[in-house]
Amino acid sequence: MKINSKWFSAMSGGGGGSISSTTTALASLLMLLTTMMTPMVASRTPIAMTLEEHISTDPDLSQFFDLIERNPIASANLKLRSLTIFAPTNQAFQRYLGNKTSVQYHMSNVATTLEQLGTIITSDYDGNPPIYVTRKRQPIGTEDIYVNNAKIIRSRSNVQLSNQYGKKQVLHIIDDVLTPLTANPSTSFEIYNPDAYQFILHAENMDISQHRIRSFRHKMTMAKKEDIYRAVGGHTFLIPVEEGFKPPPRPDMIDRKVIDGHVIPNRVIFTAPAPLDDPLETLAFEDNLKVTITFFKQGEGKNAKVYVRSNTVIGDSKHASGAVLAEIVKANIPVRNGVVHLIHRPLMVVDTTVLQFLEEKEDGPLFKFYELIADYAPDFFKTMSNLQQMTLFAPSNEALSHPIVNNFIRSREKLREILNLHLVRDSITTDKIRKNNQNQIYQVPTGADKKFLYFNVINNRYDHNQTITVEGGGVNATIILSDIAATNGYLHIIDRVLGIPYMTVQEKIETDPMLNLTYQFGRLNHFNEQLNKTTKRFTYFIPRDKAWMQWFHEHQGANLADFLFDKDQSRSVLERHLVVADRVFTMSDLRSMSNDSLILPTVGPHNLQIRVKEEDRRFFIQWRETNKWIPVFRPDVECTNGVIHVIDAPLVRDHDITTSGSSSISIYTTTMVITLANTVLLSALVLL
């Protein structure tokens, strides 16, 4: 077959034609070749199903195949060339909010299986922009693979077929539409495969919705930071939009180091496969200034809001320590040297109070908490604004969506108490919690009268991360986003509303790390079974683990193991700690009732006779049998069917716990007793 060279030159636009004219000519040429070779194909022996036939007969790929048929270049490529195709499902197209789908951005002219995928694959779109590949390990040992922000559906991918000319082709099915960076269709501007610097330079001509970044571009130019956006390789660039530069003096606080703190070098991070809660070093990570960035999601699935959190781990005179949170308002913009995310405000800049943070964004991560205060307790805003230093433990939007919350907000008085329970009149960082929680349970007073918060630091043995929990009013919450810095303190986002119980007494003692021994005693002798009943109201005086350990250490003639396995003996002791009545008794209730001594009905055969006093905002009880004043370590741990008071000594007489006659544990240290209780004895539970 002979092709006229003059015809080819004309079709290709000569030597100086544009990419668009060249690709149009190429498409015409490929279609001509296909037509001319049809007789040759007809004479061959029929071959197996081609990839084109496979896609055309898959009903879940009908929208994608329709795009191929309407694009002459894509259609010709599929008939004639080796290819890798990333095909979005019909459901992916239904979720897609873009105006146009670039089918050629879903193709590469090299057949690549899942095993062969590297970190980048070159697309067939104009300018050949890259598609970025991310492999994300799952806890169960499997691996998810993403191309840009789309997840490859492995069970339907790696389909390897040939076209009618024997060219190898591979199909991977994905759950999202791939979107290249393109010029705004309303302009005549043309650009192909720009890097991050070119994106910033020409952002007004790019198809990025209504977002503008003039102020950031100006700051970049003034700081002479163009080179970090031209850098070859794969990086993640976070760029604040125009609205984020208000109000003054925020723009003046953005210097060279702040710009460095918006770039994660040598990692291309799209939001779907982003490593959540994993601090990533920025360009501003050096000897005297250390800034990391963490990705954080609120909500589920493709509609989840995604935030980035900068944490200035080590600050200096110009850059305050602490975290700054910004929402990604336009995510996953692929560029030649990585990915760009547009964010609603600059990172690293601490220039708002805690209250201003709540007010800042109408649909932000705490907008439900703000609306709750504004609608039902606006005077709480005044309380916050009058504090020079404060820490707010704010429930997330999901936490406030729980149906049980509505039952409590109807009472204004109860709501004010709950809100004050989330407020500490001091600056509390997670570093401070860790340091004060090493050998004891760290506790701090709250804005609620006689109410404290109790912290626990949990080390994860699998990934070596730490989880910090906070308990208030009987509710244990996890800090899911910490150390958001403000000019007057800190804010931590938690996953539950403190003071609104959601567990029964039994569920609470099972999950509370401070009440482990009492739970195990009651589990062995079946005492705990009654504590799930919602038809009764329990007031349970529970010794914390340290109190039990101390008692056995001081009474070395008593054997902890004997007590644990003597079910009658342990049950008898627990019975006197549990009050059952038609109501619960808070410590304030008991204090107001206690002119001299109180007689309370217990679950056992004998009543509990105690006295109650209050000193320096702390409660104490005195049991008649010992006449010792016992501190109430944690009063009023609320449950759905009762209340728990955690006390610093068990209600036990010297002769209540007897030994079996074996040698005593006189040499046991507290550590050995803890080991016995938490390992040997817990293992024994499994055998019973």
C-alpha positions, 0 to 999 in steps of 0.5 A, spaced: 500 500 500 502 506 498 500 513 501 501 519 497 506 524 501 503 530 499 497 528 502 500 526 508 503 532 509 497 536 508 493 532 513 498 533 518 498 540 517 505 540 515 511 541 519 508 546 524 501 544 525 498 544 532 497 538 536 489 538 535 490 539 527 495 533 528 491 528 532 485 530 527 489 528 521 492 522 525 485 520 526 483 520 519 489 516 517 488 511 522 480 510 519 483 510 512 488 504 514 482 501 517 478 501 511 483 499 506 485 493 510 478 490 511 479 485 505 485 483 508 482 482 515 476 478 512 480 473 509 483 471 515 481 465 520 476 468 525 480 470 532 477 470 539 473 476 542 477 482 542 477 487 547 473 492 543 467 486 543 468 485 550 467 492 552 461 493 547 458 487 550 459 489 558 452 493 560 456 496 566 461 499 561 455 502 556 457 509 557 464 509 556 463 505 550 459 510 547 464 515 548 469 511 544 464 510 539 463 518 538 471 519 538 474 517 532 481 517 535 479 513 541 475 508 536 481 507 531 486 506 537 482 500 540 482 497 533 489 498 531 494 499 537 496 496 543 493 499 549 491 499 556 484 502 558 481 504 564 474 504 564 469 507 569 463 504 570 456 507 569 455 508 576 462 512 576 459 516 570 452 518 574 456 520 580 461 525 575 459 532 576 464 534 570 462 537 564 466 533 559 469 526 559 476 526 556 476 518 553 483 519 551 485 520 558 483 513 560 488 510 555 495 509 554 498 506 548 502 500 552 499 494 554 500 494 562 497 489 567 496 490 574 503 487 576 506 491 571 503 498 573 509 503 576 508 509 579 506 513 573 503 511 566 503 516 560 496 517 557 494 518 550 490 525 551 493 531 548 500 532 551 500 525 554 499 528 561 501 522 566 496 518 570 499 517 577 498 510 580 498 509 588 498 502 591 495 502 598 496 496 603 490 494 607 490 492 614 488 485 612 494 484 607 491 486 601 493 491 596 488 497 593 490 500 587 488 507 584 489 511 578 489 518 580 483 518 585 479 512 582 480 505 585 481 499 580 476 494 581 481 488 581 475 483 581 473 485 574 480 488 571 486 485 568 482 483 562 488 481 557 485 480 550 488 482 543 485 486 537 484 483 530 491 484 529 494 481 535 496 487 538 495 486 546 490 490 550 489 490 557 482 493 561 482 495 568 475 497 570 475 503 575 470 506 580 471 514 578 472 518 572 479 520 570 479 528 569 485 531 566 487 539 567 484 543 561 483 550 559 477 553 561 472 552 554 470 559 555 477 561 553 481 561 547 487 559 551 491 552 550 496 549 554 497 541 554 500 537 560 502 543 565 506 543 571 504 546 578 508 553 576 504 553 569 498 552 573 499 557 578 501 562 572 495 561 568 490 559 573 484 564 571 484 560 564 484 553 567 477 549 568 477 549 576 470 552 577 470 559 580 476 558 584 482 564 583 489 564 586 491 571 585 494 572 592 497 566 593 501 567 586 503 574 588 506 571 594 510 566 591 513 571 586 515 576 591 518 570 595 521 567 589 519 560 590 517 559 583 522 553 583 519 549 588 513 549 583 517 547 577 521 541 580 521 535 576 518 529 579 512 527 583 509 532 589 503 534 592 501 542 592 496 545 597 494 552 594 489 556 598 484 560 594 483 567 594 477 567 599 482 564 604 487 571 604 481 575 608 481 578 613 488 582 614 493 581 617 493 574 614 496 575 608 502 579 611 503 572 615 505 568 609 512 568 608 517 563 604 517 558 610 509 558 610 509 557 602 514 551 603 509 548 608 504 547 603 508 542 599 509 535 600 515 533 596 516 526 593 509 524 594 503 524 589 497 524 594 490 524 591 484 524 596 481 517 595 488 513 597 490 518 602 494 516 608 489 518 613 492 521 620 499 520 617 503 526 618 507 527 612 513 532 612 513 538 608 518 542 605 518 546 611 521 540 615 528 542 618 532 543 624 529 549 627 522 549 624 518 542 623 511 542 619 507 536 617 501 535 613 495 530 615 489 528 611 483 528 614 476 525 612 469 527 615 463 523 612 463 516 608 465 515 600 466 519 594 462 525 598 466 525 604 469 532 606 477 532 605 481 536 610 488 537 610 491 539 617 498 542 618 502 541 624 507 546 626 511 541 631 517 545 632 515 553 631 519 559 631 518 566 633 514 567 626 511 561 626 506 558 632 506 551 634 500 547 633 495 545 628 491 549 622 485 546 619 483 547 611 478 544 607 480 542 600 475 545 596 477 543 589 481 536 589 485 532 585 488 536 579 493 532 576 499 536 573 506 534 570 509 534 576 504 531 581 497 533 584 494 540 586 489 541 591 486 548 592 484 549 600 480 554 603 485 558 607 492 558 608 496 553 613 501 554 618 497 561 620 494 562 627 490 568 627 483 566 629 480 565 636 477 558 638 470 562 637 472 565 630 474 558 628 467 555 630 464 561 626 469 561 620 465 556 615 458 554 615 459 547 612 465 546 616 467 540 620 464 543 627 458 547 624 453 542 627 456 544 634 456 551 632 449 551 630 447 547 637 450 553 641 447 558 637 440 555 637 439 553 644 445 556 648 448 562 645 450 565 652 456 559 651 459 564 646 459 569 651 463 564 656 468 563 650 469 570 648 471 572 655 476 567 656 484 568 655 486 561 655 481 555 653 481 548 650 475 546 647 473 538 646 468 539 640 464 533 638 464 532 630 458 533 626 457 525 626 457 525 633 452 530 634 447 526 628 446 521 633 439 520 635 440 520 643 443 527 642 436 530 641 433 527 648 438 532 651 438 538 648 431 539 650 433 541 657 437 548 656 440 547 663 442 540 662 445 542 655 449 548 658 452 543 663 454 538 657 457 544 653 461 546 659 463 539 660 467 540 653 470 546 656 477 547 659 479 554 662 487 552 660 491 550 654 491 543 653 495 540 648 496 532 646 503 533 648 501 535 655 496 530 656 502 525 654 507 527 659 502 528 665 499 521 663 505 517 664 504 514 671 497 516 672 490 518 669 491 525 667 485 529 669 483 536 668 477 541 671 472 543 666 467 549 666 462 544 669 461 545 676 465 539 680 466 535 673 473 533 670 475 530 664 480 524 664 485 522 659 487 515 657 493 514 652 493 508 648 499 505 644 497 501 638 501 495 638 500 494 630 502 501 627 505 504 633 501 510 633 497 513 639 490 514 641 488 519 646 481 518 649 477 523 654 472 521 658 467 526 661 460 525 664 461 517 663 462 518 656 469 516 653 470 519 646 476 519 642 480 525 639 480 524 632 483 531 630 488 534 635 491 541 637 488 545 632 491 552 634 488 558 636 490 565 638 487 563 645 488 556 646 486 549 642 481 545 640 480 538 639 475 534 635 472 528 638 467 523 636 462 523 641 458 528 645 461 528 652 455 527 658 450 524 654 450 516 656 450 511 650 452 505 654 449 501 660 452 500 666 455 493 664 457 496 657 461 501 661 465 497 666 467 492 660 470 498 656 473 502 661 480 501 662 480 503 669 475 498 672 478 492 669 478 488 675 471 489 678 469 487 671 473 481 671 470 479 678 463 480 676 464 476 670 466 470 673 461 470 678 455 472 673 454 478 677 455 483 671 449 479 668 444 484 671 447 490 669 444 490 662 437 491 665 434 497 663 428 496 668 432 498 674 436 504 676 443 502 679 448 506 683 455 503 683 461 504 687 466 501 683 473 501 686 478 503 680 484 497 679 489 501 683 484 501 689 484 493 688 491 493 688 493 497 693 488 493 698 491 486 696 498 489 697 496 492 704 492 485 706 498 480 704 494 475 708 488 475 702 490 472 696 487 475 689 487 469 686 483 465 691 478 471 691 477 471 684 475 464 683 471 464 690 465 466 686 461 466 693 466 471 696 467 475 690 459 476 689 458 478 696 463 483 696 461 486 690 453 486 692 455 491 697 457 496 692 451 496 688 445 500 690 438 498 686 433 503 687 427 507 683 432 512 681 440 514 681 444 517 686 449 522 684 454 525 689 451 531 689 444 528 691 447 523 696 451 530 699 444 533 700 441 527 703 447 526 708 446 530 714 449 524 718 449 517 715 445 514 709 442 507 708 441 505 701 438 499 699 443 494 695 442 488 691 445 484 697 442 482 703 444 488 707 444 495 706 449 500 705 450 505 710 455 511 708 456 518 710 458 523 704 462 530 705 465 535 700 472 538 700 475 543 695 470 540 690 472 533 691 467 528 694 468 523 700 464 517 702 465 514 709 463 506 710 460 505 717 464 498 717 471 501 716 470 509 718 475 511 713 474 517 708 474 514 701 476 519 696 471 519 690 476 519 684 471 520 678 463 521 681 457 521 676 459 516 671 453 516 667 450 510 664 443 509 660 441 505 666 444 508 672 451 512 675 458 509 677 462 513 682 469 510 681 472 510 688 479 510 691 478 504 696 474 497 696 468 497 701 472 491 704 473 489 711 479 485 713 476 478 714 471 479 708 477 476 703 480 469 706 486 465 704 485 458 702 491 456 706 496 456 701 502 461 702 501 468 702 503 473 696 507 477 701 513 479 696 508 480 690 509 487 688 503 491 685 506 490 678 506 482 679 499 483 681 497 487 675 500 482 671 496 476 675 490 480 674 490 482 667 494 476 664 494 469 668 487 470 670 484 473 664 487 467 660 483 463 666 477 466 664 477 463 657 477 456 660 471 457 664 
